[in-house]
Amino acid sequence: MKFIRFALAASAALAAPGLSHAGGFALNEMSAASVGNAHAGAAAIAEDLSTIYFNPAGLTRLPGRGFMVAGSALRPSAEFGNRGSVSAAGPLTGGNGGDAGSWSLVPALYYAMEVSPDLRFGLGLQVPFGLTTEYDAGWVGRYQALKSDLLTVDINPVLAYRLNDAVSIGGGVSAQYVNVELSRAIDFGSICVGALGPAACGAIGFLPQARDGSVTVKGNDWGYGFNLGAMFAPEARLRFGIAYRSKVSHELSGSANFTKPAGLPAPIAASPTFTNTGARASVDLPDSLSLGAYVDLDPKWSVMADLTWTHWSRFKELRIRFDNGAPDSVTPEEWRNTYRLGVAVNYRYNDMWKLRGGVAYDQSPVETAFRTPRIPDNDRVWLAFGAQYKPSRQDSWDFGYAHLFVHDSSINKAEPPVGGTLTGNYNNDVNILSVQYSRSF
């Protein structure tokens, strides 16, 4: 219980994910060792307690008791370049929004113990999904997005059982908390002109793009899922892993709060559409299936690889429902399922030092036709390096660094009736620096 209370407090204080670093808004930063290998072979490696997340069956390879704490500092960059964005009244005004990414910290905590020689219990707390994009207030795309923030915290107890020397199985449940905040500007100048006419609105300064307000929608929920895994070791130097994480369905509830410019005509200011209200949304966070392989070539060198499929096609639309009777806010998404392929190599320099490297190709679920400024995502290539320092048999430190080369992204997104059409290109990349400490007893 002390571990759970500490884990929840730490995650609430520290978890602040930036732009997503796997495809969509998934995060894989569960350990520094895995970052150093570009997450290649994570379902088969089972060298530290992050196997609780990647493949719970791997716990049978880690005897005794132990704990692990990891933290990843992430610096995504997403810079927009305007290419003729327009509204019904003419060009959209404003700048390019600055860099929508910023530094953030993603923590992970783990504990494991032996129940019997063949049965092990583990408990993990991770941040499997996260997203933050935030633009300058007056940017050209403000009527589509200002801030988009999604945070999850996943509590994951698991059991692992060794069937024999060659086969282990494992499984667990997830209690997952999600918190979402979305904001955008509202062009009350265009709304006024459309409702009362240009003469009446022009006389009081309510012209298109001249008098903005905003809306901020917040919501949260708890959802539940499970994870399963198996590990096969036909010989001491070779193992294979398969792991599945289920979808987690959320029914978010919260509020929509509006800010309105001074002097807004009374018929518009009193409209239920722009009054503070309760808000609700449904979201399914996707299931995934991973296959991994690991082999020791000799006492110094080992190689690993993996293939991960993620069921992103569950995300068809972002629909926000308002309790005040206003029409639903609907953003078509139409995401596609994705594959991720990674390969990596480790080199044991001596008993104290191990060096790591890896590359991966990670598909984005976002189709160009449905790209939005909230998630200006695209395919990316990982290049990663890392090291382990083991000062004693019980203690180890791991360090990992990865650079993600994200393909440039085009956008041509319309936001009717008065949001205009945002047209331009994004230049994206990500840097990740991760460290972890492990201790066994």
SEBA-872261 format. One record per residue: residue in one letter; x negated, y negated, z of N, C-alpha, C, O, CB in turn. Coordinates in pm, whole numbers, plus 50000, padded with zeros to 5 digits. Atoms other than C-alpha are relative to their C-alpha. Glycine has a CB too. Layout:
BEGIN
AXYZXYZXYZXYZXYZ...
END
This chain:
BEGIN
M499185012150000500005000050000499154987450000499504977549936500924999950120K500885011650000497154976250072499474997449860499374985949817498845002050098F500505001750137495794982949723501064993449912500744984449835499585013749940I498945005550084499174975349563500214985250029500334977249937501325007750022R499805014149965499614942849757498844991549948499064980649894500144998450153F501165007450049496074931849673500034998749848499744988049793498695006850044A499985000150146496474941449308501024990149946500734982649852500305014049946L498985009350047499714922249266499584985650021499764977149934501335002650071A500445013749972498284891349433498894995849905498914984649854499524998750144A501125003450089495104892649223500494997549859500054988049794498955011250001S499535001750137496954896948896500824987349984500684980249884500835011949957A499215012450009499394868948968499104987849998499404977949931500994999150116A500905011649993496484845849047499094998949879498744987949838499175000950125L501065000150100494134856048767500485002249858499884996949764498995010350033A499624996150135496044869748471500544988049923501584982449958501035011350003A499565011350084496304842648206499535002549859498654995349809499464986450055P500504996350130495904858947867500174989049896501164981749898500675012449952G499905009550110495204837347564500585006749878501325016549890498634994049968L499534993650122495934845347202499695014950005498625018950051499374993549876S500164985649989496394882847170498745004549927498314998449830501235007149943H501314995750051493234902747097500025013649936499075017349868499014999950110A499684989350092494644934746961501114994749910501494983049922500445013350076G498965005050089497304932846691501224995550077501515000650185500385010649900G498815005149934500444913546778499634992650127498794983650125500965011350031F500375006149872500344903847146499545010750099499695009050220501194992250058A500574989749913498734935847281498624995950048497904988649980499925013549926L501345001949942495654934547506499415013650033500125022350085500064990850127N500684987449972493104962747538498904998650105498155008150128499425005749874E501155002649914490734947047791500195006550137500404999650237499794984850015M499804992549877491054974448054498695003250070498705007050187500745012849970S501314997849938487314978448117498924993649914499084992249793499725015150018A501135005850073484014962348023499305010449914498815007249806499014993750097A500624989350078482644995947907500745002049870500135003749765499955013150080S499214998350121485504999447661499824988249904499754990349783501485001650036V500265011650085484974963747533498685001749926498594998749807499974987150083G501324998250062481294972147468499995010249889499105010049804499025004050103N499864990250108482415001247248501094996249901501485004549819500295013750058A498885004450084485124980647069501215009250019502015011149927499594999849852H498914991049961487545004647248500025012849919501025020049922501334993049985A500044987850079486475032747014499925012250092499145012450187498794999849903G500044987549924487165067447154500524999150141500255008050221498635004950005A499595002049861488835053847468500845011550053500825014150174500794987050013A499174988949954491245083447481499205012550030499765022250081501055003149897A500824988049981488335108047498498784997950088498195007750134499555005249866I501265002449929485455091147683500105003950148499325012250194499594985349988A499774996749859486725092648046498734999150083498405008350159500595014050013E501215002249921483535078348194500254990950119499394989950207498914994149913D499675008449885485265054148434501515000350021502245006849945499504985449980L498614998949959488645048548598500994993349905502194994749924500164994250135S499065005450099490095029448303500695011149922501645008449849499294990549905T499304988850064491005064148175501425001650055502265007949992499215013050021I498635000349948494065059648401500944993849897502074998449880500064992150134Y499205006650103495335036548128499865006949865500865009849799499604985349989F500244995250136493715050847815500405014649980500935018149874498554998449965N499614985950004494275088047891499905005750140498805009050185499115008149899P500074995749860495235099348243499405013950019498905016950127501354999750060A500604986649987494075135048173498514999250028497945008450087500245008049874G501445001449979490495122048180499604998550145498414999650175499514988349924L500355001249858490695116948558499365012650056498595011950151501244996650081T500594987549948489775153548607498495000549981497835009050040500645011949931R501455000650019486255144648488499314991250103498094990250102499694995049860L500565009649905485775119948775500335004550141501355000350196500554985649974P499674994249870485615138849109499884989950114499324979150097499105012050027G500115008349881485925124249459500954988249997501964988449926498604995150016R499225012349996487315089749538499214988749936497984989249931500394996450145G500695011450058486535057149367500944988549972502164990149969499315004049873F499215011550044487675022549276499204992449895497984994049883500374990750120M500645007850105486934998948990500754987049983501984986749988499965007849866V499395012950030487554962148925499324994549875498104994949863499854990150122A500535005350126487144946148582500654986649971501794984150011500255009849883G499475012850043487594911548442499444996349864498254998149839499694989150103S500415004050135487474898848086500334985349979501474981149996500695008749892A499815014050038486984862447990500174999549849499305003949774498794991050047L499655000050141488614856547654500104985749948500704977050012501325007549976R499925013250063488194826747424500465001549856499645002849765498634992750005P499505000050137490484827947122499994985949943500034976050017501405005849994S499915012850069490534800246866501015001549887500975011149810498624995449945A499015000250108493454791846635500184985549957500824977650026501375006350046E499975013850048493084760046431500814999349870500535006349774498564994749977F499085001550113495814749146189499554988849908499074978549954501434997450048G500225010450099495304729745868501264997749919501755006849852498835003749908N498745003150067498364712245724499804999949848498804994749798500554986350047R500044999750146499074718245355501354995849942501925002949858499615014149950G498785005350059502154697245283501275003750072502295006150008500105004549862S498794997049922504614704445565501034988849981500674977049981499675001850150V498985009950032507934687145499501265002450083501495013450134500355000449849S498664999249943511324679645652500994995349893500594991549783500114991350130A498985004650095514624670645484499844985249969500274980649863501395002750053A500145014550018513704633745528498654996049941498394984249921500194993050131G501325003250054510154636445388498935008050071499255017850139499714985050013P501084992449936506724648145508500145000450152500574990750214498654993949963L500074999049854506444660945863498794992350049497694993849996499945014850047T501085008149946504344636846067499325007350115499875016750172500524986550048G500734994449888501734645346327498695006349958498425008049840500845010350070G501314994250026498304660746358500075015049984501145020849969499064996650111N500104985650021497074696546323500155008150129500115020450125498695003249936G499684992849877497714705146688498835003750087499025009450194500715012149967G501174996049924494134709746807499815015149994500385021849908500144995550145D500234985649992492904744446899501075006050090501145002750209498565003250053A498914994149922495894765147013499525010450100500305014750185501005006349907G500564990449904493594789247202499244993150110498894981450099499105010049929S500775005349887491804784547533499445011850080499865023350062500884990750090W500574989649914489734803647790501075005850091501964998750138498844994250084S499104993449906491614829048000499295012150059498275016750007501345004149931L500584988649928490884857548239501035011050011502165008650052499504995850141V499124988449993492404892348220499385010150097498315015450069500225006449859P500554990749902491884914648529500545014249982501565016349916500304995250141A499524986149991492204952348579499445006050128498295003650163499575008449874L500394993849874492084972248903500415014749998501465018249945500654992650121Y499734985750000491915009948961499555006350131498605001850195499305006749881Y500404991749886491775035249243500355014449966501385017049903500704995450133A499734985850024491555073449226499515008350117498565004550186499345004749869M500384991049893491335102249473500325014449961501165017149875500714996350132E499804985850025491165139949474501075005350093500965004050215498685007850019V498964993549921494335157849589499645014550030499855019450141501354999349927S500524986449988492915192649532498895001449897498704992249817501135011049978P501094999050099489965205949329500444998049856499654993549773499345013550012D499555001350138492125205949015501034988949978501454986549864500605013049955L498965010150011494585177849088499494986750052498934985950162501275004250076R500465013349961493795140649099501124989849985501974990849897498774995949916F499055011050002495825109549171499264987249966498154984950013500744998650136G500595013050034495115075449021501054989149999502244991749979499315000749865L499115011650003496605040849040499294988749928498174985049964500424995750144G500595011050075495945013048792500934988149994502154989550000499655004349861L499245012250025497044977348750499314992749886498134989449894500094991050128Q500605005850120496524961848408500934989349943502064987349989499735011049895V499255010050076497694934348173500025004849855499165001049776499364985450012P500044993850133498674953747857500494991049886500194993749770500825012350002F499525009250103500394925047672499864985850053500084983250171501485003149960G500125013949959499784887847677499824991049881499294995049777498854998350097L500095009750109499954856847465500114986050057500984983250138501105002549893T499805014349977499374819747501499524992449877498354993549838499244995250128T500405010250098499374794447221500604986850047501764986250088500495003849852E499535013149954499634757647308499404989149912498184988349896499654997750149Y500405010250096499514728247068500124986050063500824984150163500855000949872D499845014049960499104690647109501464995849984502145000449892499074990849917A498575003549995502464674247186500534994449869501674997249833500244990150110G499495006650120502724654146863499615006749871499605000249766499534986149998W500514993650122501504680146616501115002049897502295000949929499355013450034V499074999450112503144685546279501015011450015502115010549960499235001649871G499094988649983504714718746382500735000150132501195010650178499245012849986R499435000549864506144706646713501455004550006501925008750112499894986050054Y498604996049999509734714246609500165015249991501275020450002500754993249886Q499974985450000508814751046580499345006050124499785016350173499325005349876A500674994549882506434756146872499124989450065498434981949997499155012249962L500975007549921504614737547147499195009950084497985011350064500704989550091K500684990149916503784763947408500745013349989501975013849993499924995350148S499464986449998504284801547387499155008050097497955009650076500015006649856D500754993049896503294821547693500735012850039501905012350080499794990950124L499474987249957503884858447762498965007050086497805008350046500405008849878L500894993049908502354876948057500685012650049501845012350088499624991050119T499514987749940502804913048164499025004550107497815002150098500205011049893V500814993249898501544930948475500575014050013501765015750037500024992350138D499574986250006501694968948468499405007850118498185008650132499585006549866I500434991449888501524990948782500205014449956501315018449921500794996950133N500004987150069500635026248669499415011150087498215013850077499224998949869P500484988249930500365055748913500035012249909500965013949830500845002650127V500114988350087499255088248745499525012150079498955010750187499054997249882L500564987449952498465124848817499315006949884499785006349770501115009250061A500734992450101495915145848629499715013950055499355015550172498674992849959Y500184986249956495595183748642499105007449903499305006849781501355007250014R500904991950081492805206348517500585014149987500625021550085498575000550063L499474986750024494365237248360498915010550000499085021450055500745000549869N501194991450000490955252948299498824991249962498964979049952500155012049901D501205008050029487425242248212500114992349868499374982849846498785009049996A499925006150132488515232547862501184990649982501164982349891500075010749896V498775007650025491955216547903500474993250129500574999450234501115009349945S499395007649892493335189148127501194992349946501224988649829498974990350065I498835007850037496685171448122500244989250105499774990450218501245009149984G499725010649906497925139648284501224992049959501634992349843498814990950015G498855008450029500865116148309500294990650114499844992850227501225008549970G499675009749897502235086748497501204991749959501754993349850498824991150029V498905009250025504915060348520499474985750007498434983250068501165002050102S500395014150000504705022848464501174991650049502294992950000499564995549859A499085010649962506514995348647499404987049947498324982949991500234999550158Q500595011150075506004964948427500814987250019502024986849995499915003649850Y499405013249985506714928548503499634991649880498484991749836499544993350131V500275008950112507044903848217500564986250033501654984950088500615005549869N499585013949983507254865848231499734992649869498634993749813499264993350120V500095006650131507864844447922500374985250015501304981850087500925006949895E499655014250011507834806847857499804995649856498734997549799499144991450097L500045005050137508624791647517500514985749998501544982650058500845009049905S499535013850011508884754747434499794994849857498944999749783499274990950101R500145006950129509334732747126500634986350012501414983650103500655008249885A499395013350005510214697047041501335000649926501585009849847499054989949932I498715001350069513674686446924500044986249935499784976150000501215001950100D499945012550075514094659746656501384993650019502274995349935499705002449849F498705006349974516944639646812500304988749902501464985049884500044994650142G499755009950103516444612946546500775005949883501755000149838498704994049951S499294993450110517484636946270501375004850043502325004349964499195011749947I498694995549951520284650946485500974988450006502144989849970499865006550139C499145011949993521634615846544500464995849861501644993249840499264988450069V499645004150136521524606746175501015009649940501955005349872498744999249912G499064990250054523284639146086501364999150063502375002049998499465013850018A498725000449930525994633846348500724986649985501944986349968499795002850146L499375013349994526594596046344499704991349879500324980849861499574992950123G500335007850118525014583846020498774991350020498464987750134501174991449961P501255007649988521824564245943500184985850051499304980650119499314999649867A499825014049957523294529746006500114999250152499414991250215501254993949935A499805000449855524464536746362498745004150074498404998250177501165009150040C501194994949929521334555946456498794991049976497994988950066499685014349955G501135008850029518864532846281500034987550086498984982350123500004996249855A499885012349920520194503246477499465001750141499064992050204501454995650007I500514997749864519134519546804498675007649999498215012450102501035007950082G501334994050009515864534146676499975015149993498915021150008499214995850114F499964985350011517024570246635499945004149854500965006749791501285005650067L500264995950136515494578846301499235013250000498625016650101499224989149924P500694987150004514054612446186498554999150045497804990550000500065005649861Q501344998449944510874622146378499574988250087498404987350125499005001849887A500355011749920511014589546578500375001550147499804994550231500674987749944R499544998849861512774601046896500145014850035501205020950016501364992450021D500034985749969511804635747013500395002850144500114994850234498615005649972G499834993949868513004655847309499355013749996498515016449910501515000950040S500594986649999512144691647397500925009750073501835005750146498614999850066V499324989349926513494724847523498955010050044498055013649968501105006849913T500894989749944511674749647747500865011550050501745009650134499104994250116V499274988049960513004785047785499065008850081497945011750038500565007849874K500784991149914511754806948070500845012150037502055011050054499514992550128G499304988049958512634842548162499045010550051497845010050020500825005749886N500854989249948511334873348344500845012450024502075011850023499304995750131D499304987449980512194909648408499015010750044497815009450022500735004349871W500744987749975510974943348538500535010849907501745012049889500135004450150G499634988750083510974973248303499155012050037498195010850113499844996749851Y500654987749958509835009348328499725009049880500505009749785500875007550103G500404991050106508015034248109499125011050055499095013450175499294992449889F500864989049957505535062948117498825001449904498844996049794500805013350009N501114996450089502225075247977499625014550023499705019650135498784990750023L500374985949998501045110547894498685001649927498344993849839501115008749934G501254997550069497715125047790499535014350017499965021450108498944990750049A500664986949991495715156547727498574998449953498274990249866500755010849916M501405000350040491995162647699499505014349981499795023150061499144992550107F500504986850038490255192047534498474999349988497934990749919500645004849866A501464999650003486585200947587499575014149963499275022150052499384995750138P500364986450041485755232047380498575003750037498255015550048500195001549852E501354997849951482105227947485499554987850077500184977250066499025003249884A500385010449905480215206347734499724986749932499984976149990498795004350078R500415012550064479005180847481501104993749913500894982949856498785002549915L498985004250095482295176847290501374999450069501725008550144500055009749880R498645000549949485785165247385500894991549908500434982649837500024994450142F498985007050076488975153047223501124995850096501395002550195500565009049885G498905004749917491815132947370501164995349916500994990449804499534988850090I498795005450060495385124447281500804993450112500964999250220500835011249926A499295007649896497395098347472501174992549939501094987249828499034990250072Y498795007050043500865083347444500484990950111500554994850227501125010149961R499365009349908502305052447610501374996549944501504992949827499134987250021S498635002150045506065047847593500294985149981499544976550028500985006150099K499505013650006507955016547500500524996050138500875004650220501124998649892V499385005349880509144994347784501014989449957500654979449895498934993950099S498935009250039512494976947734500244989850111500304993250229501305007749970H499775010849905513084943447900501254992249961501504989649844498784990650008E498875009250015516234922747948499674987650082499964986950201501375006650046L500465011949928514844888748036501174990750030502074989049948498934992649918S499025010249964516974863448220499264988250060498254989950129501065005750098G500675012049950516074827748305500814987749968502014987349990498604998849942S499355012950020516864792448199499474993249875498384996249827499804990950121A500415009050108516734767447913500214985850051501324981950086500815002549867N499965013749947515894731848020499624990149890498634991949820499054998550122F500175009750107516164701747789499514986750056499914982750166501324998149924T500315014049976514504667647794500554992049883500434996249768498474997750018K499365008250103516304639847605499434986050004499164980850113501554999750019P500545013550002514984606047492501004990050057502214991850045499614995949858A499145010549947516344574947664500804993649887500304991949776499164989250075G499165006650099519214558447481500695009449906501335004849811499204990649923L499334990550088520484590347320501514997650005502084997250114499675014750040P498565002550001524084583747209500765010350083500445022250081500524999949858A499274991649905526584597647459500595012649939500535023150003501094992050063P499424987750054528334622147223498975011249982499295023049997500664997149866I501054989950016525004639647158499465004150137499265016050163498864994749910A500554997049868523684636847514500915009250080500435017450158499754987250078A499054991949924526874652847650500315013449935501035021549992501274992350019S499724987550070526924681147397499525012050081498395011950131499355000049861P500454988049930526824715647562498735006149941497975012850010501095010350001T501194994550066524154724847307498714995250065497715002350063500004996349853F501225005849944521664702247487500084998250152499424989450208499714986649933T499935000349853522624708447851499235011850056499185022649996501485000350049N500744989249935520494728848088500925011850028502085010050068499354994950131T499154988249993521754764448103499185012450027497955012350018500805001649870G500664987049993520964800548170499705005149861500375001449764500875010050077A500404994450130519254819847891499575014550019499085018350125498854991749936R500324985849996518704856347810499395004549868499644998649763501275008350032A500604994350120516664877047565499645014550026499375018450140498754991949956S500404985949993515904913547492498715001949924498524996249816501125009349944V501254997050070512474926547401499555014050036499595018050152498894989650035D500604986849982510994961247355498514998949976498084996149864500655010649905L501454999550018507254962847417499645014049949500145023950002499244996750133P500054987950083505994989947180499315011850065498475010450154499314996949872D500724987849966504965025947231498805001649908498744995449801500935012349991S501214997950079501605037947101499495014250020499755020650122498904989750040L500604986649997499755070247024498544998849958498234992949855500775009949905S501445000950027495955073747036499395013849992499735022750070499294991750109L500824987950014493615101346919498554995850012498124986249948500265007349863G501395003649980489995100647034499095012249998499515023450028499844992650131A501014989450001486825121046996498694994650054498354982950033499815005749857Y501295003849940483475120447181499075011949987499475023350009500164995750151V501004989350009480285140447122498634994750043498234983850003499945005649856D501415002649967476805140347277499145006649894499125018849880499645005450144L500874994650104474355144046991498765006550059498295016850011499604989149903D501164995049926471445149347230500024993150135500964985650162498644997549923P499965006449868470525138047584500014984749997500364978450096498835004650081K500065014550009470095102247460501214993849929501734983549973498744995949929W499025006350089472715095847192501365006850008501455019150016499495000249857S498634995050011476495099647185500774991049905500484979149892500695000650139V499155007650092479095088746931501465003050033501785013350091499695003649851M498584998649970482845083846955500824992749894500334983849825500334994650141A499115006250099485805074346738501435001550049501745010050132499835006449859D498594998849964489525068346769500874994449890500444986749805500294992950132L498965005250086492715061746578501224997650087501685006750157500315009849880T498845003649918495635043446743501114994649911500904985849828499614989650108W498805004550068499145039046606500894992850099501114997850210500755011949934T499125007749912501435012346755501324997249930501344993349813499334986750042H498655000550056505195011246700500564985850006501564983350075500935009950074W499595014049997505534973846639501294997249923501884986549939498904991349945S498805002850080508474977646399501254998850087502324995550035500205010949896R498895002749908510724976546707500324985150009501434981350044499685005550139F499835014549983510224938646702500574994049871499834989749782498644993250036K499335004850120512804927746444500274985050004500204978349901501305007349982E499685014249988513694893246578499804995550143499815003550236501444997349954L499995006449869513324869446869501324992650012501524982249948498764990350020R498665005749986516884861646976500194995350145500105003350238501105010449961I499745005749868517604838447269501474996450008501994989349922499104987550027R498585002349980521174837547400500194990150115499574991350221500745013550028F499805010749903522444807147590501365001450068502365004750003499874986149932D498764998649925525084807347862500974988349979502144989350016499695001450147N499135011850016526444772847766500845000549872501514990849837499174987450000G499214998850122528024785847446499304995349874499874996349766501254992650015A500755004250119525354771747212499685012149914499555023249966498704992550040P500354988750087524534793246908498665006250042497784999350094499934995549854D501254993249970521804819346958498864993649920499054989449805500105015049969S501215003850072518284808546867499365012849947498965021550025499004991950091V500464987550060517104835146622498814997349909498894989249817501155006849919T501195000650086513624838646473499745013849943499385022850019498754994850079P500314987050059513224867646226498505003150017497664994449996500395000449849E501394995849983510014887146296499645011249902498655010149830499755004650144E500184988950095510254920246100498565005350001497935006749896500374995449858W501374995049990506924933446231499895014349947500875021649940499524999650146R500284986750055505334964646085499195008150101498525002650188499234998949865N500854991449920503754994746254498544998549957498264995349842500455014749988T501415002650029499964992846276499125011850038499505020450118499534987550073Y501044990449966496845014246288498744992450040498454981649989499715009649881R501295005449958493565007346462498985011349994499225022150048500074993850144L501054989950016490355026346375498694994450054498284983550017499845004149850G501255004649941487135023646578498975011150006499315022950020500254994550138V501124990749982483715040246591498954993050087498824980850083499395004449862A500975005949908480955035246848498885009850029498975021849999500684995650131V501164991949964477605047746972499474995250135499494983350163498884999249891N500665003049873475945049347316498595005650000498335016149941500815005650119Y501384995549988472245052347395499584999650147499604989050209499054991349913R500454999249862470995064247736498514997050004497695005649974500315013950061Y501415003949996467755045147782499265007250112498155012250092499874984850018N500534992349887467095060548124501155002150099502314999550065498784992650069D498954997149903468995070248441500744987550048501844988550100499425007350118M499385012349951469745033848520500714992149891501644984649921498964991450064W499495008650106470565018848179500605008349885500045018349841498894991049946K499364994650119472945027947900500404988149912500924978149961501255008950037L499675010350095473435006747586501175004649912501305016449882498774996449913R498804996650076476655005247383500134991049876499604979949873501244998650089G499645008150117477844993047044501205006249931501425018349939498814998749903G498844994750069480984996146836500574990349899500354978249909501055003950098V499275008150097483024983646543501415005749988501635017550014499284999849860A498624995450016486754985646476500724991249899500394979549881500754999950136Y499085007350087489364975446223501395000850063501885011750091499995005749853D498755001049925492614963746382501034992849915500904980849889499784992750136Q498945006150080495744957646174500874990850084501064992950204500855010849935S499005008649938498144929646255501395004749960501585008749845499794985249961P498634996350038501864937546268500744988849927501844990949876500775003950123V499315011850054502704902646136499874999749848498774999349793499434987050062E499985001850146503744900545771499894985149969500424976850042501295006149938T500205013950037502734868445594501324992449988501414980850030499234999149869A498725006850023506364860345503500694996350131501574987750132500905008849917F499335002549873507344860745873499074994250106499414994050224500615012850052R500955005549904504304844746034500554987050059501134978949987498624997449934T499545012049930505154817946294498834993650074497825000250099501155003450097P501095006349924503024792446480499895005350143498885002850210500214985050004R500124994149867503794810846804498995011350001498265013050098501375005050048I500954988850011501784841246686499404999649860499855007049772500705013850029P500595001150134499584831146388498975011249977497795008549952499324986249982D500874988349993498144866346380499645005249861500345002549763500685011050080N500394993350123496284885646111499055011450035498625012750149499354990049899D500934988949979494064916346066498674994850052498264983650023499805008049870R501315004249946490754915546249499025011750002499415023450006500164994350142V501104990449988487374933246261499264997050129498904985550156499034999249876W500745001149874485654939546596498535003449979498195012849907500625009450107L501414996749988481894938446650499634998450147499754987550202499094990949906A500155000149854480944947647007498675006050044498105014649978501155007550064F501234995049937477924953747230500235000650151501084993550205498774990949965G499864999349856477524963647592498875007750064498015013349996501325006350037A501034992949925475374978747865500575004150134501494997850187498734991350018Q499694995849863475684997848190498715000350082497685005350038500685014050000Y501114999749904473384992748488500485007850121501495004350182499524985650041K499604991049892473525020048752498905000050106497975007950097500275014549946P501055000949899471475010249061499965011950095498945014350159500174987550079S499964988249914472585041449253500995009949942501705006849846500384996250147R499084989950049474555073149203501464995850019502324999449939499755013250071Q498635003849970477655057349358500454987049932501654984749917500154998550149D499665013450047477515022549201499594998249854498575003349810499344989450087S500375003550137477555009748846500634986749962501724983250007500435011049901W499525012550059477934976648665500035001849849499115007449790499084987850041D499884999550145479144974148308500274986049946500964977950008501125009749956F499855012850066478994944748070500375002649853499835011749790498694991450012G499624998450139480654941047731500274986649935500774977349998501235008849989Y499715012150079480874914647460500545004449864500055014049805498714991049982A499464997250133482974914747144500344987049930500854977649991501255009050009H499545010950086483494890546859500985005849900500715016049836498804992849928L498984995550093486644894246653500074990549882500344978649897501385001050070F499915007650124486544882546293501445001449949501805011649890498955005049893V498584999650037490214874046227500174993849862499684982849836500894992550106H499765005150135491304869745867500794986850007501694985350090500765010449914D499235012550008492514834645778501475003249970501785012749898499414990549892S498564997350010496304832245793500714988249937500524976849978500605003150138S499165010450058498674812845572501375000350066501795010750116500135001749846I498685000949942502054800945695500874990949915500414980649866499944994850146N499015008150072505174787845520501345002750066502185010150013500035003449844K498894996449912507824788145792501004988650008500674977450049499485003550140A498925009849991511164769945770500745001650132500905012750182500995001649882E499245000149874513094760346084501244991349981501234979550016499114994750119P498785007850021516634749645987500724997750133500535005550227500945007149898P499695009350110518494727446022499104987849994499014981549889501424995450012V500765012650002516134699046126498535002150035497814992350056500624990150097G501394997649961512814715946206499004998849887497804998549912499875013350060G500905001150114511404713045855499335013149965499665023750020498954989750028T500764988350045509024736945683498524997750028497934988349975500245002849849L501415001049964505534742145829499195007849898499375019949884499745005150144T500804993850105503034749245552498534997050025498164985550044500434995049861G501425002149978499314754545599499265013050020499755023749984499784991050118N500864988449978496524778045700499424999550141499184988850197498865000449895Y500644998649870495074790846027498615006049983498405015249904500855008650094N501354994549991491394796946096499845005350143499804997550238498894989249965N499974993649869491184821946385498745008250025498155013749932501225008950012D500974990049955488544840946581500145001650151500854993850215498554996049961V499914997149857488094855546931498645004450051497935011949985501075010850028N501174995149928485194860047174500465005650134501304999650202498944988850020I499634993449876485474883847471498725003550076497815009550020500855012849972L501114996449911483024887247762500595006850122501455001250190499154987450040S499384992049897483784914448015498955005850095497845009050054500835011249937V500884994249899482234927348339500855008750093502025005650118499234988950081Q499294991349906483204955448577499045005650103497845006850078500725011449926Y500754993249894482044971248901500775012550040501985012150062499764990450123S499404987249960482685007748991499235005550118498025004150128500005010049882R500644993249887482025026549313500745013250027501975013550031499994990950128S499444986949965482565063249392499565003850142498544999250192499555010949898F500284996049862482645079649736499885015150010499655020450119501104994950095
END
